[in-house]
Every structure is written in structure tokens, then in C-alpha cells.
Amino acid sequence: MKASPEIAKIELKEEFRVCPKCGYELGFHSSFLMDGEGYRIILICPECGARYDVEWKM
Ligand SMILES: [Zn+2]
């Protein structure tokens, strides 16, 4: 199992579609990370694998 890249915090503006790390423009995959009672929604760049926390919880 390869180590997960660090999760960067992102402050959402009008749209978050372009990966700040590699410039990939077609949006993100999502994953759900257990955090206490709920889950954090983590966005993952399909191109470079960078992970972003947009502070959404479920
Ligand atoms: Zn990327």
C-alpha cells in the first residue's frame, strides 16, 4: 500500500475544478475519510493524486 499524499486545505471560491498542484482541469474524484462520528469529504485529483480537504462533512 503506497503512502497517501498529504491533504491540503482548500478555501472554496466560485468553483474548484482545477488542481492547484498539476493544473488538471476536469474536476476531482471524491473519497470519504472517517473522522470521529462522521466523515470528511476529500477531493482527489485523478491526474496527480493530490488530496484536498474542502471542509465538507457528512
Ligand atoms: Zn493534480
N, CA, C, O and the ligand as a Tripos MOL2 file, in Angstrom:
@<TRIPOS>MOLECULE
protein
  233   231    59     0     0
PROTEIN
NO_CHARGES

@<TRIPOS>ATOM
      1 N           0.8440   -1.1910    0.0000 N.3       1 MET1
      2 CA          0.0000    0.0000    0.0000 C.3       1 MET1
      3 C           0.8810    1.2430    0.0000 C.2       1 MET1
      4 O           1.7330    1.4080    0.8740 O.2       1 MET1
      5 N           0.6750    2.1100   -0.9770 N.am      2 LYS2
      6 CA          1.5220    3.3020   -1.0100 C.3       2 LYS2
      7 C           0.9840    4.3600   -0.0630 C.2       2 LYS2
      8 O          -0.2180    4.4300    0.1950 O.2       2 LYS2
      9 N           1.8860    5.1790    0.4460 N.am      3 ALA3
     10 CA          1.5070    6.2070    1.4080 C.3       3 ALA3
     11 C           0.6070    7.2420    0.7480 C.2       3 ALA3
     12 O           0.8300    7.6210   -0.4010 O.2       3 ALA3
     13 N          -0.4060    7.6970    1.4710 N.am      4 SER4
     14 CA         -1.2920    8.7240    0.9380 C.3       4 SER4
     15 C          -0.5890   10.0580    0.9780 C.2       4 SER4
     16 O           0.0990   10.3820    1.9460 O.2       4 SER4
     17 N          -0.7640   10.8400   -0.0880 N.am      5 PRO5
     18 CA         -0.1980   12.1860   -0.0530 C.3       5 PRO5
     19 C          -0.8820   13.0280    1.0250 C.2       5 PRO5
     20 O          -2.0000   12.7320    1.4480 O.2       5 PRO5
     21 N          -0.2100   14.0510    1.4450 N.am      6 GLU6
     22 CA         -0.7450   14.9570    2.4500 C.3       6 GLU6
     23 C          -2.0390   15.6040    1.9370 C.2       6 GLU6
     24 O          -2.1930   15.8190    0.7350 O.2       6 GLU6
     25 N          -2.9500   15.9060    2.8360 N.am      7 ILE7
     26 CA         -4.2230   16.5310    2.4400 C.3       7 ILE7
     27 C          -4.1140   18.0400    2.6200 C.2       7 ILE7
     28 O          -3.8730   18.5280    3.7250 O.2       7 ILE7
     29 N          -4.2930   18.7690    1.5330 N.am      8 ALA8
     30 CA         -4.2070   20.2300    1.5940 C.3       8 ALA8
     31 C          -5.5850   20.8210    1.8520 C.2       8 ALA8
     32 O          -6.5730   20.3820    1.2630 O.2       8 ALA8
     33 N          -5.6530   21.8060    2.7240 N.am      9 LYS9
     34 CA         -6.9190   22.5060    2.9710 C.3       9 LYS9
     35 C          -7.1560   23.5110    1.8560 C.2       9 LYS9
     36 O          -6.2450   24.2270    1.4430 O.2       9 LYS9
     37 N          -8.4000   23.5530    1.3730 N.am     10 ILE10
     38 CA         -8.7480   24.4480    0.2770 C.3      10 ILE10
     39 C          -9.9090   25.3200    0.7070 C.2      10 ILE10
     40 O         -10.9100   24.8330    1.2340 O.2      10 ILE10
     41 N          -9.7640   26.6210    0.4760 N.am     11 GLU11
     42 CA        -10.8810   27.5300    0.7090 C.3      11 GLU11
     43 C         -11.6110   27.6920   -0.6140 C.2      11 GLU11
     44 O         -11.0370   28.1700   -1.5920 O.2      11 GLU11
     45 N         -12.8910   27.2890   -0.6440 N.am     12 LEU12
     46 CA        -13.6280   27.3020   -1.9030 C.3      12 LEU12
     47 C         -13.9810   28.7160   -2.3440 C.2      12 LEU12
     48 O         -14.4500   29.5370   -1.5570 O.2      12 LEU12
     49 N         -13.7450   28.9710   -3.6110 N.am     13 LYS13
     50 CA        -14.2010   30.2330   -4.2140 C.3      13 LYS13
     51 C         -15.3950   29.8520   -5.0870 C.2      13 LYS13
     52 O         -16.1790   28.9720   -4.7290 O.2      13 LYS13
     53 N         -15.5270   30.5140   -6.2250 N.am     14 GLU14
     54 CA        -16.6920   30.2510   -7.0700 C.3      14 GLU14
     55 C         -16.7260   28.7960   -7.5530 C.2      14 GLU14
     56 O         -17.7820   28.1650   -7.5770 O.2      14 GLU14
     57 N         -15.5760   28.2850   -7.9290 N.am     15 GLU15
     58 CA        -15.5290   26.9150   -8.4220 C.3      15 GLU15
     59 C         -14.1710   26.3150   -8.0770 C.2      15 GLU15
     60 O         -13.1460   26.9930   -8.1350 O.2      15 GLU15
     61 N         -14.1800   25.0370   -7.7200 N.am     16 PHE16
     62 CA        -12.9110   24.3540   -7.5020 C.3      16 PHE16
     63 C         -12.8610   23.1880   -8.4680 C.2      16 PHE16
     64 O         -13.4460   22.1310   -8.2300 O.2      16 PHE16
     65 N         -12.1500   23.4030   -9.5630 N.am     17 ARG17
     66 CA        -12.1670   22.4270  -10.6330 C.3      17 ARG17
     67 C         -10.7600   22.1040  -11.1130 C.2      17 ARG17
     68 O         -10.4870   21.0000  -11.5840 O.2      17 ARG17
     69 N          -9.8690   23.0900  -10.9860 N.am     18 VAL18
     70 CA         -8.5110   22.9090  -11.4910 C.3      18 VAL18
     71 C          -7.5860   22.5410  -10.3310 C.2      18 VAL18
     72 O          -7.5790   23.2070   -9.2960 O.2      18 VAL18
     73 N          -6.8160   21.4870  -10.5120 N.am     19 CYS19
     74 CA         -5.8840   21.0730   -9.4700 C.3      19 CYS19
     75 C          -4.7650   22.1000   -9.3330 C.2      19 CYS19
     76 O          -4.0640   22.3750  -10.3070 O.2      19 CYS19
     77 N          -4.5810   22.6800   -8.1280 N.am     20 PRO20
     78 CA         -3.5250   23.6820   -7.9470 C.3      20 PRO20
     79 C          -2.1250   23.0910   -8.1010 C.2      20 PRO20
     80 O          -1.1670   23.8190   -8.3620 O.2      20 PRO20
     81 N          -2.0060   21.7890   -7.9420 N.am     21 LYS21
     82 CA         -0.6830   21.1760   -7.9920 C.3      21 LYS21
     83 C          -0.2290   20.8800   -9.4220 C.2      21 LYS21
     84 O           0.9000   21.2020   -9.7920 O.2      21 LYS21
     85 N          -1.1020   20.2710  -10.2260 N.am     22 CYS22
     86 CA         -0.6670   19.8600  -11.5710 C.3      22 CYS22
     87 C          -1.4030   20.5730  -12.6930 C.2      22 CYS22
     88 O          -1.0180   20.4490  -13.8560 O.2      22 CYS22
     89 N          -2.4680   21.3270  -12.3660 N.am     23 GLY23
     90 CA         -3.1760   22.0680  -13.4020 C.3      23 GLY23
     91 C          -4.2410   21.2630  -14.1300 C.2      23 GLY23
     92 O          -4.8380   21.7620  -15.0840 O.2      23 GLY23
     93 N          -4.4960   20.0250  -13.7000 N.am     24 TYR24
     94 CA         -5.5570   19.2220  -14.3140 C.3      24 TYR24
     95 C          -6.8870   19.9540  -14.1870 C.2      24 TYR24
     96 O          -7.2220   20.4540  -13.1130 O.2      24 TYR24
     97 N          -7.6470   20.0190  -15.2810 N.am     25 GLU25
     98 CA         -8.8000   20.9310  -15.3210 C.3      25 GLU25
     99 C         -10.1590   20.2730  -15.2670 C.2      25 GLU25
    100 O         -11.1680   20.9770  -15.3000 O.2      25 GLU25
    101 N         -10.2330   18.9760  -15.1870 N.am     26 LEU26
    102 CA        -11.5360   18.3310  -15.3670 C.3      26 LEU26
    103 C         -12.1830   17.8310  -14.0820 C.2      26 LEU26
    104 O         -12.9930   16.9040  -14.1030 O.2      26 LEU26
    105 N         -11.8230   18.4490  -12.9700 N.am     27 GLY27
    106 CA        -12.5180   18.1230  -11.7300 C.3      27 GLY27
    107 C         -11.8520   17.0170  -10.9510 C.2      27 GLY27
    108 O         -10.7370   16.6010  -11.2660 O.2      27 GLY27
    109 N         -12.5510   16.5390   -9.9200 N.am     28 PHE28
    110 CA        -11.9410   15.6760   -8.9200 C.3      28 PHE28
    111 C         -12.7560   14.4220   -8.6420 C.2      28 PHE28
    112 O         -13.9740   14.3990   -8.8200 O.2      28 PHE28
    113 N         -12.0720   13.4000   -8.2100 N.am     29 HIS29
    114 CA        -12.7310   12.2610   -7.5880 C.3      29 HIS29
    115 C         -12.9840   12.6170   -6.1290 C.2      29 HIS29
    116 O         -12.4110   13.5770   -5.6130 O.2      29 HIS29
    117 N         -13.8290   11.8570   -5.4730 N.am     30 SER30
    118 CA        -14.0550   12.1330   -4.0610 C.3      30 SER30
    119 C         -13.8460   10.8640   -3.2410 C.2      30 SER30
    120 O         -14.0470    9.7480   -3.7190 O.2      30 SER30
    121 N         -13.4390   11.0690   -1.9990 N.am     31 SER31
    122 CA        -13.3560    9.9510   -1.0740 C.3      31 SER31
    123 C         -13.8590   10.4180    0.2860 C.2      31 SER31
    124 O         -14.0100   11.6160    0.5270 O.2      31 SER31
    125 N         -14.1110    9.4780    1.1520 N.am     32 PHE32
    126 CA        -14.7170    9.7800    2.4390 C.3      32 PHE32
    127 C         -13.8080    9.2420    3.5330 C.2      32 PHE32
    128 O         -13.5200    8.0470    3.5950 O.2      32 PHE32
    129 N         -13.3750   10.1300    4.3740 N.am     33 LEU33
    130 CA        -12.3840    9.7840    5.3820 C.3      33 LEU33
    131 C         -13.0390    9.8180    6.7560 C.2      33 LEU33
    132 O         -13.5650   10.8490    7.1750 O.2      33 LEU33
    133 N         -13.0070    8.6870    7.4540 N.am     34 MET34
    134 CA        -13.6500    8.6350    8.7590 C.3      34 MET34
    135 C         -12.9850    9.6120    9.7200 C.2      34 MET34
    136 O         -11.7600    9.6710    9.8240 O.2      34 MET34
    137 N         -13.8240   10.3800   10.4240 N.am     35 ASP35
    138 CA        -13.3140   11.3890   11.3430 C.3      35 ASP35
    139 C         -14.2820   11.4720   12.5270 C.2      35 ASP35
    140 O         -15.3020   12.1570   12.4570 O.2      35 ASP35
    141 N         -13.9570   10.7830   13.5940 N.am     36 GLY36
    142 CA        -14.8400   10.7810   14.7570 C.3      36 GLY36
    143 C         -16.1810   10.1610   14.4330 C.2      36 GLY36
    144 O         -16.2590    8.9980   14.0380 O.2      36 GLY36
    145 N         -17.2460   10.9470   14.6040 N.am     37 GLU37
    146 CA        -18.6100   10.4540   14.4000 C.3      37 GLU37
    147 C         -19.0110   10.4410   12.9310 C.2      37 GLU37
    148 O         -19.9270    9.7150   12.5450 O.2      37 GLU37
    149 N         -18.3360   11.2360   12.1110 N.am     38 GLY38
    150 CA        -18.7660   11.3660   10.7170 C.3      38 GLY38
    151 C         -17.6250   11.1310    9.7410 C.2      38 GLY38
    152 O         -16.6400   10.4560   10.0410 O.2      38 GLY38
    153 N         -17.7950   11.7040    8.5800 N.am     39 TYR39
    154 CA        -16.7870   11.5770    7.5290 C.3      39 TYR39
    155 C         -16.4420   12.9400    6.9680 C.2      39 TYR39
    156 O         -17.2900   13.8270    6.8590 O.2      39 TYR39
    157 N         -15.1750   13.0830    6.6140 N.am     40 ARG40
    158 CA        -14.7530   14.2560    5.8550 C.3      40 ARG40
    159 C         -14.7580   13.8700    4.3830 C.2      40 ARG40
    160 O         -14.3470   12.7670    4.0230 O.2      40 ARG40
    161 N         -15.2210   14.7730    3.5420 N.am     41 ILE41
    162 CA        -15.2080   14.5270    2.0990 C.3      41 ILE41
    163 C         -13.8970   15.0820    1.5490 C.2      41 ILE41
    164 O         -13.6080   16.2730    1.6600 O.2      41 ILE41
    165 N         -13.1170   14.1860    0.9550 N.am     42 ILE42
    166 CA        -11.8020   14.5530    0.4430 C.3      42 ILE42
    167 C         -11.8350   14.4740   -1.0800 C.2      42 ILE42
    168 O         -12.2750   13.4770   -1.6510 O.2      42 ILE42
    169 N         -11.3690   15.5250   -1.7210 N.am     43 LEU43
    170 CA        -11.3010   15.5220   -3.1890 C.3      43 LEU43
    171 C          -9.9140   15.0730   -3.6230 C.2      43 LEU43
    172 O          -8.9050   15.4860   -3.0510 O.2      43 LEU43
    173 N          -9.8780   14.2220   -4.6400 N.am     44 ILE44
    174 CA         -8.6130   13.6710   -5.1170 C.3      44 ILE44
    175 C          -8.4450   13.9960   -6.5920 C.2      44 ILE44
    176 O          -9.3420   13.7400   -7.3960 O.2      44 ILE44
    177 N          -7.3140   14.5500   -6.9400 N.am     45 CYS45
    178 CA         -7.0260   14.8370   -8.3520 C.3      45 CYS45
    179 C          -6.7710   13.5170   -9.0760 C.2      45 CYS45
    180 O          -5.8950   12.7500   -8.6760 O.2      45 CYS45
    181 N          -7.5360   13.2450  -10.1460 N.am     46 PRO46
    182 CA         -7.3590   11.9820  -10.8680 C.3      46 PRO46
    183 C          -6.0320   11.9330  -11.6200 C.2      46 PRO46
    184 O          -5.5700   10.8520  -11.9830 O.2      46 PRO46
    185 N          -5.4300   13.0640  -11.8530 N.am     47 GLU47
    186 CA         -4.1930   13.1280  -12.6230 C.3      47 GLU47
    187 C          -2.9590   12.8900  -11.7380 C.2      47 GLU47
    188 O          -2.1320   12.0330  -12.0460 O.2      47 GLU47
    189 N          -2.8390   13.6450  -10.6450 N.am     48 CYS48
    190 CA         -1.6010   13.5590   -9.8550 C.3      48 CYS48
    191 C          -1.8290   12.9480   -8.4770 C.2      48 CYS48
    192 O          -0.8650   12.6670   -7.7640 O.2      48 CYS48
    193 N          -3.0930   12.7360   -8.0850 N.am     49 GLY49
    194 CA         -3.3550   12.0940   -6.7990 C.3      49 GLY49
    195 C          -3.3190   13.0290   -5.6100 C.2      49 GLY49
    196 O          -3.4460   12.5780   -4.4720 O.2      49 GLY49
    197 N          -3.1500   14.3290   -5.8440 N.am     50 ALA50
    198 CA         -3.1620   15.2840   -4.7320 C.3      50 ALA50
    199 C          -4.5280   15.2450   -4.0480 C.2      50 ALA50
    200 O          -5.5570   15.0730   -4.7010 O.2      50 ALA50
    201 N          -4.5210   15.4070   -2.7280 N.am     51 ARG51
    202 CA         -5.7810   15.3470   -1.9760 C.3      51 ARG51
    203 C          -6.0810   16.6990   -1.3490 C.2      51 ARG51
    204 O          -5.1890   17.3890   -0.8560 O.2      51 ARG51
    205 N          -7.3610   17.0620   -1.3800 N.am     52 TYR52
    206 CA         -7.7910   18.3650   -0.8800 C.3      52 TYR52
    207 C          -8.9690   18.2140    0.0640 C.2      52 TYR52
    208 O          -9.9190   17.4800   -0.2070 O.2      52 TYR52
    209 N          -8.8830   18.9270    1.1820 N.am     53 ASP53
    210 CA         -9.9660   18.9600    2.1630 C.3      53 ASP53
    211 C         -10.7030   20.2810    1.9960 C.2      53 ASP53
    212 O         -10.1480   21.3450    2.2690 O.2      53 ASP53
    213 N         -11.9640   20.2130    1.5430 N.am     54 VAL54
    214 CA        -12.7370   21.4320    1.3260 C.3      54 VAL54
    215 C         -13.6710   21.7120    2.5040 C.2      54 VAL54
    216 O         -14.6030   22.5110    2.4040 O.2      54 VAL54
    217 N         -13.3930   21.0210    3.6430 N.am     55 GLU55
    218 CA        -14.1370   21.2420    4.8810 C.3      55 GLU55
    219 C         -15.6090   20.8710    4.7560 C.2      55 GLU55
    220 O         -16.4570   21.4650    5.4210 O.2      55 GLU55
    221 N         -15.9110   19.9090    3.9240 N.am     56 TRP56
    222 CA        -17.2560   19.3600    3.8990 C.3      56 TRP56
    223 C         -17.2770   18.1660    4.8110 C.2      56 TRP56
    224 O         -16.3400   17.3670    4.8260 O.2      56 TRP56
    225 N         -18.3590   18.0370    5.5850 N.am     57 LYS57
    226 CA        -18.5070   16.8810    6.4600 C.3      57 LYS57
    227 C         -19.8300   16.1810    6.1450 C.2      57 LYS57
    228 O         -20.7780   16.7970    5.6590 O.2      57 LYS57
    229 N         -19.8670   14.9170    6.4260 N.am     58 MET58
    230 CA        -21.1390   14.2070    6.2860 C.3      58 MET58
    231 C         -21.2490   13.1810    7.4020 C.2      58 MET58
    232 O         -22.2450   12.4620    7.4830 O.2      58 MET58
    233 ZN         -3.3680   17.2400   -9.7850 Zn       59 ZN59
@<TRIPOS>BOND
     1     1     2 1
     2     2     3 1
     3     3     4 2
     4     3     5 am
     5     5     6 1
     6     6     7 1
     7     7     8 2
     8     7     9 am
     9     9    10 1
    10    10    11 1
    11    11    12 2
    12    11    13 am
    13    13    14 1
    14    14    15 1
    15    15    16 2
    16    15    17 am
    17    17    18 1
    18    18    19 1
    19    19    20 2
    20    19    21 am
    21    21    22 1
    22    22    23 1
    23    23    24 2
    24    23    25 am
    25    25    26 1
    26    26    27 1
    27    27    28 2
    28    27    29 am
    29    29    30 1
    30    30    31 1
    31    31    32 2
    32    31    33 am
    33    33    34 1
    34    34    35 1
    35    35    36 2
    36    35    37 am
    37    37    38 1
    38    38    39 1
    39    39    40 2
    40    39    41 am
    41    41    42 1
    42    42    43 1
    43    43    44 2
    44    43    45 am
    45    45    46 1
    46    46    47 1
    47    47    48 2
    48    47    49 am
    49    49    50 1
    50    50    51 1
    51    51    52 2
    52    51    53 am
    53    53    54 1
    54    54    55 1
    55    55    56 2
    56    55    57 am
    57    57    58 1
    58    58    59 1
    59    59    60 2
    60    59    61 am
    61    61    62 1
    62    62    63 1
    63    63    64 2
    64    63    65 am
    65    65    66 1
    66    66    67 1
    67    67    68 2
    68    67    69 am
    69    69    70 1
    70    70    71 1
    71    71    72 2
    72    71    73 am
    73    73    74 1
    74    74    75 1
    75    75    76 2
    76    75    77 am
    77    77    78 1
    78    78    79 1
    79    79    80 2
    80    79    81 am
    81    81    82 1
    82    82    83 1
    83    83    84 2
    84    83    85 am
    85    85    86 1
    86    86    87 1
    87    87    88 2
    88    87    89 am
    89    89    90 1
    90    90    91 1
    91    91    92 2
    92    91    93 am
    93    93    94 1
    94    94    95 1
    95    95    96 2
    96    95    97 am
    97    97    98 1
    98    98    99 1
    99    99   100 2
   100    99   101 am
   101   101   102 1
   102   102   103 1
   103   103   104 2
   104   103   105 am
   105   105   106 1
   106   106   107 1
   107   107   108 2
   108   107   109 am
   109   109   110 1
   110   110   111 1
   111   111   112 2
   112   111   113 am
   113   113   114 1
   114   114   115 1
   115   115   116 2
   116   115   117 am
   117   117   118 1
   118   118   119 1
   119   119   120 2
   120   119   121 am
   121   121   122 1
   122   122   123 1
   123   123   124 2
   124   123   125 am
   125   125   126 1
   126   126   127 1
   127   127   128 2
   128   127   129 am
   129   129   130 1
   130   130   131 1
   131   131   132 2
   132   131   133 am
   133   133   134 1
   134   134   135 1
   135   135   136 2
   136   135   137 am
   137   137   138 1
   138   138   139 1
   139   139   140 2
   140   139   141 am
   141   141   142 1
   142   142   143 1
   143   143   144 2
   144   143   145 am
   145   145   146 1
   146   146   147 1
   147   147   148 2
   148   147   149 am
   149   149   150 1
   150   150   151 1
   151   151   152 2
   152   151   153 am
   153   153   154 1
   154   154   155 1
   155   155   156 2
   156   155   157 am
   157   157   158 1
   158   158   159 1
   159   159   160 2
   160   159   161 am
   161   161   162 1
   162   162   163 1
   163   163   164 2
   164   163   165 am
   165   165   166 1
   166   166   167 1
   167   167   168 2
   168   167   169 am
   169   169   170 1
   170   170   171 1
   171   171   172 2
   172   171   173 am
   173   173   174 1
   174   174   175 1
   175   175   176 2
   176   175   177 am
   177   177   178 1
   178   178   179 1
   179   179   180 2
   180   179   181 am
   181   181   182 1
   182   182   183 1
   183   183   184 2
   184   183   185 am
   185   185   186 1
   186   186   187 1
   187   187   188 2
   188   187   189 am
   189   189   190 1
   190   190   191 1
   191   191   192 2
   192   191   193 am
   193   193   194 1
   194   194   195 1
   195   195   196 2
   196   195   197 am
   197   197   198 1
   198   198   199 1
   199   199   200 2
   200   199   201 am
   201   201   202 1
   202   202   203 1
   203   203   204 2
   204   203   205 am
   205   205   206 1
   206   206   207 1
   207   207   208 2
   208   207   209 am
   209   209   210 1
   210   210   211 1
   211   211   212 2
   212   211   213 am
   213   213   214 1
   214   214   215 1
   215   215   216 2
   216   215   217 am
   217   217   218 1
   218   218   219 1
   219   219   220 2
   220   219   221 am
   221   221   222 1
   222   222   223 1
   223   223   224 2
   224   223   225 am
   225   225   226 1
   226   226   227 1
   227   227   228 2
   228   227   229 am
   229   229   230 1
   230   230   231 1
   231   231   232 2
@<TRIPOS>SUBSTRUCTURE
     1 MET1         2 RESIDUE 1 A MET
     2 LYS2         6 RESIDUE 1 A LYS
     3 ALA3        10 RESIDUE 1 A ALA
     4 SER4        14 RESIDUE 1 A SER
     5 PRO5        18 RESIDUE 1 A PRO
     6 GLU6        22 RESIDUE 1 A GLU
     7 ILE7        26 RESIDUE 1 A ILE
     8 ALA8        30 RESIDUE 1 A ALA
     9 LYS9        34 RESIDUE 1 A LYS
    10 ILE10       38 RESIDUE 1 A ILE
    11 GLU11       42 RESIDUE 1 A GLU
    12 LEU12       46 RESIDUE 1 A LEU
    13 LYS13       50 RESIDUE 1 A LYS
    14 GLU14       54 RESIDUE 1 A GLU
    15 GLU15       58 RESIDUE 1 A GLU
    16 PHE16       62 RESIDUE 1 A PHE
    17 ARG17       66 RESIDUE 1 A ARG
    18 VAL18       70 RESIDUE 1 A VAL
    19 CYS19       74 RESIDUE 1 A CYS
    20 PRO20       78 RESIDUE 1 A PRO
    21 LYS21       82 RESIDUE 1 A LYS
    22 CYS22       86 RESIDUE 1 A CYS
    23 GLY23       90 RESIDUE 1 A GLY
    24 TYR24       94 RESIDUE 1 A TYR
    25 GLU25       98 RESIDUE 1 A GLU
    26 LEU26      102 RESIDUE 1 A LEU
    27 GLY27      106 RESIDUE 1 A GLY
    28 PHE28      110 RESIDUE 1 A PHE
    29 HIS29      114 RESIDUE 1 A HIS
    30 SER30      118 RESIDUE 1 A SER
    31 SER31      122 RESIDUE 1 A SER
    32 PHE32      126 RESIDUE 1 A PHE
    33 LEU33      130 RESIDUE 1 A LEU
    34 MET34      134 RESIDUE 1 A MET
    35 ASP35      138 RESIDUE 1 A ASP
    36 GLY36      142 RESIDUE 1 A GLY
    37 GLU37      146 RESIDUE 1 A GLU
    38 GLY38      150 RESIDUE 1 A GLY
    39 TYR39      154 RESIDUE 1 A TYR
    40 ARG40      158 RESIDUE 1 A ARG
    41 ILE41      162 RESIDUE 1 A ILE
    42 ILE42      166 RESIDUE 1 A ILE
    43 LEU43      170 RESIDUE 1 A LEU
    44 ILE44      174 RESIDUE 1 A ILE
    45 CYS45      178 RESIDUE 1 A CYS
    46 PRO46      182 RESIDUE 1 A PRO
    47 GLU47      186 RESIDUE 1 A GLU
    48 CYS48      190 RESIDUE 1 A CYS
    49 GLY49      194 RESIDUE 1 A GLY
    50 ALA50      198 RESIDUE 1 A ALA
    51 ARG51      202 RESIDUE 1 A ARG
    52 TYR52      206 RESIDUE 1 A TYR
    53 ASP53      210 RESIDUE 1 A ASP
    54 VAL54      214 RESIDUE 1 A VAL
    55 GLU55      218 RESIDUE 1 A GLU
    56 TRP56      222 RESIDUE 1 A TRP
    57 LYS57      226 RESIDUE 1 A LYS
    58 MET58      230 RESIDUE 1 A MET
    59 ZN59       233 GROUP 0 **** ****
